[in-house]
Amino acid sequence: MTSNWPPGDPAMIFLDAAATTPVRREVLDAMWPYLTGGFGNPSSHHTLGEAAAAALAQARRTVADVLGCRPGEVVFTSGGTEADNLAVKGVALARQAANPLLDRVVISAVEHPAVEESARYLERFHGFSVDVVPVDSTGRVTPEALAGALRPETALVSIMYANNEVGTIQPIAALADAARAHGIPFHTDAVQAAGWLPLDTRPLGVDAMSISGHKLGAPKGCGLLFVRSRTRLEPVIHGGGQERGRRSGTENVAGAVGLATALTLARDRQAGEQARVAALRDRFIAAVLAGVPDAVLTGHPSERLPSVASFCFPGTSGESVLLELERRGVVCSSGSACAAGSDAPSAVLTAMGVPAEVAQTAVRFSFDAAVTREDLDAAAAAVQAAVAGIRNLGAGQGR
């Protein structure tokens, strides 16, 4: 079974890595000195503080090397949500302060709530208009669709790198080019992409990029925002002026060290693991579609994360499928963990044209680099049994 489930229940197959991943041992080892003896505040001017500041600076250099940027362009945050808030609100407000005519932001129809709600905040409290770019049936934004949404008043474009529910990968470099042609900064939420897709900001052409540690083997509570030099940024957290005045608050040194370590590990293993996991994903998709012939694969058929396979199972309830799968030892999700507890159909799927009644049957399977062929073969068999059991029960109740 996969090694990414707590040792108290080794029989469980954990296929919800898009929600979170376990902390890698190498990451814990790198963090440990700064959780114990090296506990100093990096703003303190004594030996302990200077050691913490040196560790923070080294983590920043390590991240910059992975992202292909300057260390000064890295802002450490508490996670992806804060990074998205800082990017969307910070860039838009700073540009509006310099030019009051800039009062529009552009997002896609499939953004994570951290981006969408940040844009809606600007709409409610700062007079911005939010322009939503539609996606096609696979969840992709085309450069032509984005270009059609841009206005002289557009302050910022924010489109995610890879979708957290269906795994669709956006053509980020082409979209960033479309925004750049109009002189508009481009932000991407790369929370799901990190660990699987290239993060070098130079070929991507983005002006800002958000990353969260707990999606790639670092702890919850650490993240970062890349902000290209000369990009105006208004802070959303005020205080002591840490992170060059862009994000106040005592820095999480251990978290920054852990995030830097996780990013390096992910980059070093990326090429081989991406191909291996993608092959396992495709095998799993084929097995599920063979076992449940009317299942619908959602997301782009090829331009998708290696780690995500998402389906709708018409005629069932997504929550019922989840419960049946967990009873059979498989843990997965009905969509975004940030929408847990909601019985509303996925906004991502409905934006892709999936009928609401079908969208409510969605189940997402997401895995980390430790996933095995045996895990996914067993999971595919469990899916077939779970769906069949639900439908048989429904047929029996109908009689």
PEPEMO-V768045 format. One line per field, one symbol per residue. psi: psi as a letter, one per 20 degrees, with the letter a starting at -180 (. if undefined). burial: b if it has 16 or more other ideal C-beta (glycine too) atoms within 10 Angstrom, else e. Layout:
BEGIN
psi: ???
burial: ???
END
This chain:
BEGIN
psi: rqjkqqiimiipoollihgrqqpqhhggghhghiidhljqpiipmaggghgghhgghhhghgghggikaqhijpopaiahghgggggggggghghhhhniinkqqprrikqqhhgghgghghghijjqqoppprraiijqpqhghghiiqrhjphqpopqgqpigijppqmgghghghghhjkpqpqpokghhpihqpjoighhjqiqpqqphiikjrrqjqaqppoqqjppopqipqdikrlkjinqqpqnggggggggggggggghiggghggghhghghgggggghhhnhjqopqrphhmqqhjppqqqnqjapghgggghghhjjppbqicphijqipjqqphgghhjjpqhhhhijqppppqaiiqrhgghghgghhgggggggghhghhhhh.
burial: bbebbeeeeeebbbbbbbbbbbbbeebbebbeebeeebebebeeeeeeeebbbebbeebbebbbebbebeeebbbbbbbbbbbbbbbbbbbbbbbbeeeeebbbbbbbbbbbebbbebbbbbeeeeebeebbbebeebbbbbbebbeebbeebbbbbbbbbbbbbbbbbbbbeebbebbeeeebbbbbbbbbbbbbbbbebeebbbbbbbbbbbbbbbbebbbbbbbbeebbbbbbbeeeebbeebbeeebbbbbbbbbbbbbbbbbeebeebbeebbebbeebbebbeebbeebbbbbbeeebbbbbbbbbbeebbbebbbebbeebebbbbbbbeebeeeeebbbbbbbbebeeebbbbbbbbbbbbbbeeebbebbbebbeebbebbeeeeeeeee
END
